[in-house]
Each structure stands twice: as structure tokens, then as C-alpha cells.
């Protein structure tokens, strides 16, 4: 063969490796699944996502300022006794566990001289932590026990029923409108029992 012909002869290209069918399936699956996952994340954020602070079952803040409160109601003035060292030591643990909704009523803003007051609904159910021992709670007066917590109940005021714990380090008072039964007290008893340890009752 002439030398010139040898120089111009075409050299065959190397054979292309066969396409891996598993790689093709993986690429197709990725193209389908990635948009699907992104769409599901967006849907969950829109329909189910929420800020924990907006959860109606979450704990109330000590100062009572929460998004779940009834903004259509005026601020409720609440008279409270001066904060004592005992109240400062015990009450924050309780206030931090109070529900934003009580017996179907949302919490509402309060105006008090200590952060140990909270209220729900209209007419309001009002809780105050760190009150004085009830004047009527004396030796020989019976108490009502609910879920391990003892309460002294004062019905002398026709406009309200006042329940006060008597077996905790501080007295916790819950004032109910006259038409409301003991359901709010029963609902709050687990929080009180968990936040405040037992103390032997000390009637006057």
C-alpha cells in the first residue's frame, strides 16, 4: 500500500459504551420526585404550618400578652396584693403554664400591679397567684378537694364565687362569674398541682 494512502486512511472511532438503564431510571425518578417534594413542603407550610406562639393550647406568657387574646374586649383592671417573696418564688412557674383558652373562653388582657393575674372571657374568670389567706378559712371549715388540690370556696358575694387553694406554698385565687360552675377550676387544677408543691393547710 502506498505511504500516502496509509496517512489518509480513516481510523474508526472507539465504540460508545451502552447506556446504563438503571441510571436512566434514576434520572427520571429524580425529575419527578423533586418537584413533588417541593410542592408538598409548600402545601404543608400554607395549610398546616403555624408559629408556636399562635397555638391556642400553648402556655400563656407571664405578662399575659399573647396573640390568642380577645382584642375586642377592653383591658380588665385586676386588683392584686403586693408581690411577696413567696409569690415571686412560686407564681412564675404557674403563670407560664396557664392555657390560652379556658372552658371555651379565650384569654384577655389585664392591668395589674404584678404579673401574677390572668383572665379569660367576658364576664371574666380571673386567676390571681399570691393572694392572702381567705378570711373565712379558719379551723373547722371544710375544703373541697379536686384532683389532689384543696380549695376553700367563698360564696358570700352574690356577684362572684371565689375559689382559693389552701394547700400550696402560695394561695391561688380563682374568681368565677355567678353563672359559671366549677369547670374552670377543675381545668386549672392540673397546672396548679404540677407547678406548686403540696403544703400542709394552715387555717386561721
NUFI-413188 format. One record per atom (N, C-alpha, C): y, z negated, x negated; residue in one letter. Coordinates in steps of 0.001 Angstrom, whole numbers, padded with zeros to 6 digits, always signed. Atoms other than C-alpha are relative to their C-alpha. Last residue first. Example, Ala and Ser with C-alpha at 12.3 -4.5 7.8 and 13.67 -1.06 7.14 Angstrom:
2
-001190+000060+000820S-001060-007140-013670S+001090-000730+000770S-001190+000000-000890A-004500-007800-012300A+001200+000000-000900A
This chain:
204
-001040+000977+000193X+030874-110560+056554X-000323-001360+000603X-000888+000223-001142X+027716-108525+056285X+001000-001098-000273X-000771+001227+000183X+026392-107660+052824X+000956-000187+001176X-001145+000174-000897X+023643-105042+053067X+000662-001367-000194X+000276+000978-001053X+021401-104828+049971X+001235-000167+000881X-000536+001314+000354X+022324-101715+048030X-000273-000939+001180X+000062+001120-000938X+020474-098401+048112X+000634-001244-000592X+001203+000839+000013X+021600-095573+045873X+000094-001158+000985X-000386+001397+000147X+024318-093083+046882X-001246-000882+000047X-001134+000170+000919X+023912-089328+046367X+000322-001465-000290X+000263-000579+001321X+020418-088795+047807X+001107-000319-001001X+001130+000696+000626X+020749-091190+050758X-000257+000518-001412X-000439+001356+000345X+024216-089863+051601X-001112-000742-000725X-000937-000096+001124X+023085-086237+051445X+000447-001387-000466X+000711-000351+001244X+020028-086998+053601X+000924+000105-001208X+000736+001102+000608X+022180-088908+056165X-000764+000398-001265X-000603+000397+001270X+024618-086064+056800X-000781-001094-000723X-000008-001124+000931X+022547-084329+059495X+000542-000384-001368X+001371-000272+000421X+021762-087601+061275X-000038+001115-001037X+000387+001114+000876X+025451-088485+061351X-001410+000224-000533X-000637-000155+001308X+026343-085037+062705X-000377-001113-000979X+000548-001109+000793X+023646-085336+065426X+000707+000193-001343X+000227+000402+001391X+024765-088797+066613X-000506+001129-000893X+001065+000990+000208X+026311-087557+069866X-000201-000249-001499X+000993-000454+000977X+029703-085870+070292X-001042-001093-000214X+000993-000834-000688X+031732-086470+073478X-001119+000476-000930X+000813+000760-000956X+033605-089448+072018X-001097+000824+000665X-000652-000055-001313X+034779-087481+068957X-000910-000653+001045X+000396-001080-000892X+032947-088734+065870X+000868+000010+001244X-000628+000159-001315X+034241-090801+062952X-000304+001229+000840X-000020-001273-000720X+031971-091020+059911X+000535-000263+001397X-000341+000026-001427X+032596-093869+057485X+000010+001410+000566X-000326-001370-000416X+030922-094297+054108X+000177-000011+001506X+000142-000250-001426X+030964-097813+052650X+000474+001428+000306X-001289-000107-000688X+030427-097950+048921X-000272+000263+001472X-000990+000640+000873X+027430-099108+046859X+001416+000056+000545X-000272-000854+001161X+025184-098257+049860X+001055-000674-000887X+000997+000303+001032X+023525-100404+052556X+000141+000912-001221X-000152+001390+000454X+026235-100727+055201X-000967-000351-001119X+001163+000460+000759X+026928-097123+056175X+000241-001419-000495X-000276+000386+001384X+029662-096771+058780X-001287-000451-000669X+001232+000387+000675X+029573-094953+062149X+000333-000321-001457X-000095+000116+001455X+032743-094834+064228X-001314-000541-000553X+001120+000852+000409X+032677-093531+067792X-000029-000001-001519X+000816-000360+001162X+036021-092180+068970X-001153-000983-000154X-000301-001346+000476X+038559-092092+071812X-000847+000428-001191X+000483-001011-000951X+037181-095049+073762X+000218+001425-000480X-001078-000951-000261X+037580-097265+070658X-000517+001072+000961X-001093+000694-000687X+035203-100252+070752X+001157+000933+000347X-000341-000775-001194X+032160-098101+069993X+001176-000615+000754X-001108+000633-000725X+031608-099297+066425X+000401+000910+001152X-000650-000897-000950X+028229-098382+064926X+001036-000773+000809X-000640+000840-001003X+026944-100080+061771X+000806+000931+000900X-001340-000268-000529X+024612-097759+059931X+000435-001102+000951X-000391+000911-001068X+021556-098287+057729X+001466+000214+000375X-001375+000461+000196X+020165-095352+055732X+000395-000863+001203X-000118+000914+001123X+016397-094823+055451X+001395-000495-000298X+000535-000581+001238X+016217-091716+057614X+000249-000892-001214X+000314-001417-000154X+018429-093271+060281X-000437+000533-001356X+000517-000675+001191X+018596-097073+060584X-000365+001440+000335X+000902-001086-000371X+020855-098657+063177X-000452+000705-001275X-000365-001318+000503X+022403-101997+062304X-001044+001006+000454X+001063-000923+000373X+022252-105326+064110X+000577+001318-000497X-000203-001299-000667X+024994-107910+064066X-001062+000973-000501X+000578+000009-001339X+023723-111380+063109X+000173+001303+000758X+001374+000510-000041X+025977-111819+060092X-000483-000061+001450X+000137+001393+000412X+029110-109733+060479X-001458-000403+000110X+001319+000135+000622X+029910-106039+060716X-000120-001400-000610X+001014+000484-000938X+032787-106110+063208X-001374-000188-000607X-000313+001370-000405X+035480-105881+060550X-001073-000586+000910X-000470+000100-001384X+033864-102807+059052X+000213-001464+000407X+001089+000419-000874X+033587-103086+055254X+000525-000137+001433X+000282+001433+000015X+036480-101207+053701X-001211-000305+000890X-000802+000801-000923X+036351-097449+053198X-000353-001478-000168X-000740+001068+000656X+035045-095669+050092X+000901-000800+000910X+000821+000789+000925X+033948-092318+051462X+000873-001059-000666X-000803+000624+001057X+035685-090899+054521X-000937-000853-000846X+000717+000886+000924X+033960-088442+056864X+000979-000521-001039X-000658+000327+001272X+035767-086929+059854X-000878-000956-000801X+000874+001028+000551X+034300-085085+062846X+000498-000265-001413X+000608+000114+001315X+037251-083218+064254X-001018-001131-000107X-000484+001212+000674X+038131-082103+067732X-000875-000331-001207X-001159+000395-000805X+038062-079402+066468X-000469-000245+001435X-000180-000297-001408X+035504-078778+063744X+001280-000499+000627X+000594-001201-000594X+034592-080411+060439X+000453+000109+001457X+000019-000132-001456X+036353-082927+058228X-000628+001321+000406X+000442-001351-000360X+036335-084326+054701X-000122+000073+001512X+000003-000241-001443X+037912-087329+053001X-000395+001440+000259X+001252+000467-000584X+037238-088638+049485X-000008+000085+001524X+000845-001168-000280X+039848-086604+047628X-001293-000358+000723X+001099-000067+000967X+042344-089469+047967X-000819+001246+000321X-000480+000523+001281X+045778-089636+049614X-001088-000077-001062X+000260+001425+000192X+044701-087402+052472X+000457-000408-001391X-001088+000512+000843X+045551-084009+053970X-000208-001498-000115X-000506+001339-000286X+042504-082234+055365X+001128-000328-000973X-000819+000609+001042X+041409-078604+055600X+000518-001364+000447X-001421-000309-000142X+038607-077684+057963X+000786-000769-001058X-000921+000994+000541X+034822-077496+057720X+001439+000447+000198X-000397-000202+001401X+032841-075265+060028X+000960-001083-000465X-001453-000029+000173X+031192-076614+063203X+000354+000194-001476X-000582-001214-000544X+027589-075784+064149X+001496+000128-000158X+000310-000074-001432X+026318-079321+063646X+000685+001196+000660X+000667+001203-000494X+028062-079445+060266X-000180+000099+001501X+000148-000036-001454X+029104-076390+058271X-000811-001202+000431X-001174-000692-000516X+030481-076365+054728X-000054+000132+001512X+000174-001383-000445X+027876-078979+053829X+001312+000598+000506X-000253-000131-001436X+028722-082082+051788X-000097+001466+000427X+001186-000501-000699X+027023-082188+048380X+000234+000226+001485X+000443-001269+000527X+030060-082498+046088X-001213+000582+000693X-000899-001053-000471X+031580-085190+048257X-000456+001381-000474X+000226-000326-001408X+028547-087410+047698X+000857+001179+000441X+001367-000507-000126X+028558-087368+043899X-000313+000385+001439X+000081-001410+000395X+032352-087687+043905X-001397+000599+000136X-000320-001005-001012X+032106-090879+046012X-000072+001447-000482X+001093-000429-000880X+030239-093194+043653X+000321+001212+000861X+001291-000106+000680X+032308-094075+040575X-001072+000639+000873X-000099-001017+001043X+035739-093325+042028X-001333+000198-000712X-000068-001315-000645X+034800-095261+045152X+000054+001110-001041X+001316-000278-000569X+033677-098288+043126X-000025+001376+000665X+000916-000416+001080X+036832-098153+041012X-001398+000327+000527X+000407+001130+000827X+038813-098245+044275X-000862+000507-001153X+001258-000186+000723X+040676-095374+045922X-000265-001204-000898X-000167-000346+001421X+043397-096599+048257X-001357+000097-000697X-000417+001154+000814X+042287-096610+051895X+000215+000446-001438X+001090+000540+000817X+042258-093303+053774X+000499-001224-000747X-000376+001229+000689X+044368-091932+056592X-001209-000564-000726X+001045+001027-000045X+043463-088346+057409X+000483-001206-000791X-000348+001215+000777X+046041-085702+058287X-001093-001050+000183X+000225+001261-000716X+044276-082529+059520X+000414-001183-000874X+000525+000994+000927X+045701-079234+058255X-000072-001346+000717X-000974+000648+000893X+046245-076962+061204X-000689-000977-000926X-000326+001353-000419X+043363-074867+062540X+001026-000608-000952X-000815-000063-001210X+043192-071083+062214X+000389-001378+000505X-001399-000194+000358X+042079-071357+058572X+000902+000035+001234X-000712-000572-001134X+038781-072860+059646X+001478+000111-000331X-000740+000896-000875X+037081-073470+056323X+000714+000763+001117X+000626+000088-001312X+034422-071192+054861X+000799-000842+000991X-000262-001174-000828X+036579-070084+051907X-000544-000115+001412X+001104-000942+000055X+036585-073627+050488X+000283+001171+000919X-000533-001360-000096X+039356-076083+049637X-001126+001002-000190X+000139-000593-001325X+037938-079528+050497X+000497+001414+000116X-001300-000070-000655X+039316-081257+047414X-000053+000703+001345X-000563+001330-000214X+035859-082406+046354X+001325+000068+000738X-000699+000489+001171X+034353-078959+046858X+000642-001333+000320X-001452-000006-000108X+031865-078458+049638X+000600-000465-001311X-000706+001273-000030X+028268-077679+048797X+001501+000167+000144X-000234+000597+001303X+026683-074393+049775X+000762-001296+000111X+000874+001141+000161X+025294-073537+053179X+000223-000717-001321X-000309+001058-000948X+028185-071297+054218X-000872-001223-000132X+001204+000372-000711X+027810-069254+051044X+000282-001189+000906X-000160-000346-001401X+031217-067880+050097X-001196-000404+000842X-001032+000852-000589X+031357-069697+046740X+000180+000269+001480X+000533+001307-000389X+028026-068120+045833X+001030-000890+000642X-000426+001003+000974X+029748-064712+045968X-000558-001338+000407X-001083+000883-000410X+027793-062300+048059X+000326-000923-001134X-000660+000745+001057X+025431-059390+047693X+001111-000848+000541X+000519+001343+000199X+023241-058437+050594X+000724-000822-001025X+000500+000657-001205X+024715-055335+052149X-000367-001459-000231X-000873-000187-001159X+027010-053856+049501X-000453-000835+001176X-001314+000608+000243X+025342-055240+046385X+000900+000095+001215X+000153+001465-000015X+021864-054468+047730X+001348-000682-000203X+000232+000429-001377X+022870-050881+048569X-000123-001511+000100X-001270-000094-000735X+024392-050322+045126X-000170-000506+001414X-000889+001050+000519X+021242-051585+043420X+001319-000001+000746X+000430+001289-000542X+019060-049428+045681X+000890-001138-000475X-000368+000068-001416X+021059-046296+044868X-000389-001320+000626X-001455+000181-000072X+020803-046931+041135X+000451-000134+001444X-000299+001380+000384X+017037-047374+041445X+001489-000286+000084X+000474+000875-001072X+016668-044102+043382X+000315-001458-000301X-000969+000015-001124X+018900-042182+040952X-000425-000937+001124X-001291+000554+000435X+016670-043361+038058X+001036+000046+001123X-000110+001445-000159X+013369-042801+039884X+001367-000551-000378X+000042+000422-001408X+013501-039030+040488X+000318-001497+000133X-001072-000671-000734X+014648-037780+037082X+000051-000452+001452X-001276+000613+000367X+012465-040377+035384X+001150+000618+000785X-000068+001337-000612X+009396-039210+037311X+001322-000679-000316X-000238-000173-001442X+010060-035566+036409X+000144-001364+000682X-001376-000461-000186X+010431-036428+032720X+000340+000149+001478X-000907+001119+000259X+007236-038488+032758X+001448+000385+000209X+000057+000900-001163X+005284-035680+034452X+000971-001163-000190X-000700-000661-001110X+006435-033183+031797X+000029-000901+001237X-001439+000099+000277X+005437-035585+029012X+000809+000625+001133X-000423+001377-000281X+001985-035980+030588X+001492-000173-000245X-000215+000195-001453X+001530-032178+030760X+000463-001420+000342X+000766+001183-000413X+002094-031826+026965X+000243-000246+001495X-000823+001070-000620X+003330-028269+026375X-000888-001123+000509X+000045+000037-001475X+001102-026172+024055X+000789-001193+000548X+001025+000928-000515X+002266-025926+020468X+000024-000045+001526X-000670+001137-000654X+004195-022737+019695X-001038-000954+000566X+000310+000182-001424X+002269-020392+017250X+000684-001249+000543X+001043+001002-000266X+003969-019724+013977X-000181-000231+001488X-000547+001356-000170X+005943-016453+013851X-001122-000984+000279X+000108+000572-001369X+004108-013310+012538X+000527-001433+000053X+000903+001161+000105X+005475-011939+009255X-000094-000648+001376X-000336+001199-000814X+006909-008459+009738X-001053-001076-000171X+001013+000321-001024X+006263-005991+006884X+000368-001299+000728X-000558-000110-001347X+009456-004892+005164X-000986-000373+001090X-001193+000825-000145X+008574-006034+001654X+000516-000011+001423X+000380+001411-000013X+004991-004730+001774X+001197-000894+000226X+000573+000322-001303X+006201-001300+002804X-000362-001464+000104X-001076+000069-000980X+008479-001080-000237X-000534-000392+001364X-000691+001272+000099X+005591-002016-002576X+001076-000130+001030X-001211-000031+000813X+003476+000878-001413X+000690-001346+000032X-001189+000000-000859X+000000+000000+000000X+001226+000000-000886X
